[in-house]
């Protein structure tokens, strides 16, 4: 059993050193990663900006289209009420 301990101890030491180094690296880089994530959440990329602008423009065009249809319908109604036959 003592022979096994002499062989296992250096192996465990090397293995645990890697684990400790990895844990230390994770602890050190955590604030940097958190800061980068916060900056990502706080800023808007060009792609996101373009997508939002496109959505806003499509919504505006839809509103204008509805308003135009409503105005045309009202114009035709007033034309017919005025007694004209060809109101479009």
Secondary structure as GFF3:
##gff-version 3
##sequence-region A 1 88
A	DSSP	alpha_helix	2	42	.	.	.	ID=ss1
A	DSSP	alpha_helix	46	81	.	.	.	ID=ss2
###
